[in-house]
């Protein structure tokens, strides 16, 4: 089942050497949708894609409420989240295997979010064999997929160079938690752990027009794997 895995051992060691500092310069993160938009043998149309993308950006805005971090569509930038398909994934593997939902290499400013893996995660969370055989409304499913993409993107941004606010914690309902599996990842309201929030206040610029959210609703536990 999918978990967020990051190749970051060396990166964590280097981050520990970087002096912490509060910055006032806003951070802009480019979100590049590089997926083929084909899941379970069907390609999403323009309206379906728009639902997923809007839910993704909505989730990211919620995740970084209170901080001067903005997310824009594009192809390249100082920090990038690429929403893409798992490289070299044949159709049979896509149906049978749940791999890593996110990847960030050590000291990188670019992260990958594997939307095809998240699609399978969501089907599994809803106990649906296929999208067309799911009792949930199609639009609601696609909104959930977008929120799953957004939550995974928020998690992976915390692994990027000089940020280091994601530590794959045991918190089951946190953006920085180690698992992207389960109903809550797609349909719950997540939060940052205390450890993550402490680091975020050190490395992210504060949005002076609002304050960071401190939601902590009771959510369904997500399965975890090391």
KADALIN-V322531 format. One record per backbone hydrogen bond with DSSP energy under -0.5 kcal/mol. CO is the residue of the C=O (numbers start at 0). NH is the residue of the N-H. E is the energy in kcal/mol with one decimal. If there is no record, write none. Layout:
BEGIN
co;nh;e
CO;NH;E
CO;NH;E
END
This chain:
BEGIN
co;nh;e
1;179;-0.7
2;4;-0.8
2;100;-1.2
5;7;-1.4
6;105;-1.3
7;11;-2.5
8;12;-1.4
9;13;-1.9
10;14;-2.6
11;15;-1.7
13;16;-1.2
13;17;-0.6
14;17;-1.4
26;28;-0.5
26;69;-2.9
27;78;-0.6
28;71;-2.3
29;31;-0.6
29;80;-2.9
30;32;-0.6
30;73;-1.1
31;33;-1.1
31;82;-3.0
36;38;-0.6
36;43;-2.8
38;41;-1.9
41;38;-2.5
44;48;-2.4
45;49;-2.1
46;50;-1.6
47;51;-1.9
48;52;-2.8
49;53;-2.4
50;54;-2.0
51;55;-2.0
52;56;-2.3
53;57;-2.3
54;58;-2.2
55;59;-2.1
56;60;-2.3
57;61;-1.9
58;62;-2.5
59;63;-1.7
61;64;-1.3
63;66;-2.1
64;212;-0.7
65;206;-2.0
66;68;-2.1
67;26;-2.6
69;28;-3.0
71;30;-3.3
78;29;-2.8
79;81;-0.5
79;110;-2.4
80;31;-2.6
80;82;-0.6
81;83;-0.8
81;112;-3.1
82;33;-2.6
83;114;-1.8
83;115;-0.6
85;88;-1.2
87;89;-0.8
89;93;-2.3
90;94;-1.5
91;95;-1.6
92;96;-2.7
96;98;-0.6
100;113;-2.5
101;4;-1.0
102;111;-2.9
104;107;-1.8
107;160;-2.6
108;79;-2.5
109;104;-0.5
110;81;-3.2
111;102;-2.3
112;83;-2.5
112;114;-1.1
113;117;-1.8
114;118;-2.1
115;119;-1.6
116;120;-2.4
117;121;-2.5
118;122;-2.1
119;123;-2.4
120;124;-2.5
121;125;-1.9
122;127;-2.9
123;126;-0.8
129;132;-0.6
130;133;-1.5
136;140;-2.3
137;141;-2.4
138;142;-2.4
139;143;-2.2
140;144;-2.2
141;145;-2.3
142;146;-2.1
143;147;-2.2
144;148;-2.3
145;149;-2.6
146;150;-2.7
147;151;-2.0
148;152;-2.5
149;153;-2.4
150;154;-1.9
151;155;-2.6
152;156;-2.3
153;157;-1.2
154;157;-0.5
155;158;-1.7
156;159;-1.5
157;164;-0.8
157;165;-1.6
159;162;-1.9
159;163;-1.1
164;166;-0.5
168;177;-2.0
170;173;-0.8
172;190;-1.5
173;176;-1.7
175;168;-2.1
177;3;-1.4
181;184;-0.8
181;185;-0.6
182;185;-1.2
182;186;-2.2
183;187;-2.1
187;189;-0.6
190;174;-2.8
192;196;-2.7
193;197;-2.1
194;198;-1.8
195;199;-2.7
196;200;-2.0
197;201;-0.6
198;201;-1.1
198;202;-1.7
199;203;-2.4
204;67;-2.8
205;207;-0.9
206;209;-1.6
216;218;-0.7
END
